[in-house]
């Protein structure tokens, strides 16, 4: 069982050795990994550090997700501005 307190989105990139991730439940939380497993590991510990930093700075901490989800998808292209 994967023990995450917040949902996680892992995105594959054009580079097969690079994945990005973020949590839609935890504003400002992002990271990278070299595999899906690496992203899960980095996210688990990164979320704990991110929450600790929010508390330290006196910022609001979102409640844990009731049923956090993990979504693995291709990277969404950035919107072009011109």
WODA-V74879 format. One record per residue. PHI is phi in whole degrees, 0 to 359 (NA if undefined). OMEGA is omega in degrees with one decimal (* if undefined). Layout:
phi=PHI omega=OMEGA
phi=PHI omega=OMEGA
This chain:
phi=NA omega=178.1
phi=267 omega=-173.4
phi=258 omega=175.2
phi=250 omega=-179.8
phi=266 omega=-179.9
phi=226 omega=177.4
phi=295 omega=-176.0
phi=220 omega=173.6
phi=244 omega=176.9
phi=249 omega=-177.2
phi=241 omega=173.3
phi=285 omega=179.7
phi=246 omega=176.8
phi=297 omega=177.9
phi=274 omega=-175.7
phi=294 omega=179.5
phi=252 omega=-175.6
phi=218 omega=176.3
phi=233 omega=173.4
phi=251 omega=176.1
phi=213 omega=176.4
phi=203 omega=176.2
phi=245 omega=176.0
phi=291 omega=-179.7
phi=269 omega=-170.5
phi=233 omega=-174.2
phi=306 omega=176.6
phi=85 omega=-177.8
phi=266 omega=177.2
phi=217 omega=176.6
phi=187 omega=-179.7
phi=223 omega=175.8
phi=203 omega=-178.8
phi=261 omega=176.1
phi=201 omega=176.7
phi=298 omega=-180.0
phi=298 omega=178.3
phi=297 omega=177.6
phi=297 omega=179.8
phi=298 omega=179.3
phi=296 omega=-179.6
phi=297 omega=-179.2
phi=293 omega=-179.0
phi=304 omega=-178.3
phi=284 omega=179.2
phi=295 omega=178.4
phi=296 omega=178.8
phi=297 omega=178.5
phi=293 omega=-179.6
phi=296 omega=179.0
phi=296 omega=178.4
phi=299 omega=178.8
phi=294 omega=177.3
phi=301 omega=179.6
phi=297 omega=-179.2
phi=299 omega=-178.4
phi=270 omega=178.5
phi=72 omega=179.6
phi=266 omega=-179.2
phi=293 omega=177.8
phi=248 omega=179.3
phi=297 omega=175.3
phi=294 omega=176.9
phi=299 omega=176.7
phi=292 omega=179.7
phi=297 omega=179.5
phi=222 omega=-177.1
phi=300 omega=-179.4
phi=245 omega=173.5
phi=243 omega=179.8
phi=243 omega=175.9
phi=245 omega=-174.6
phi=212 omega=171.6
phi=287 omega=179.5
phi=299 omega=177.3
phi=280 omega=-179.9
phi=295 omega=177.4
phi=288 omega=177.5
phi=291 omega=179.2
phi=277 omega=176.8
phi=244 omega=179.7
phi=203 omega=*
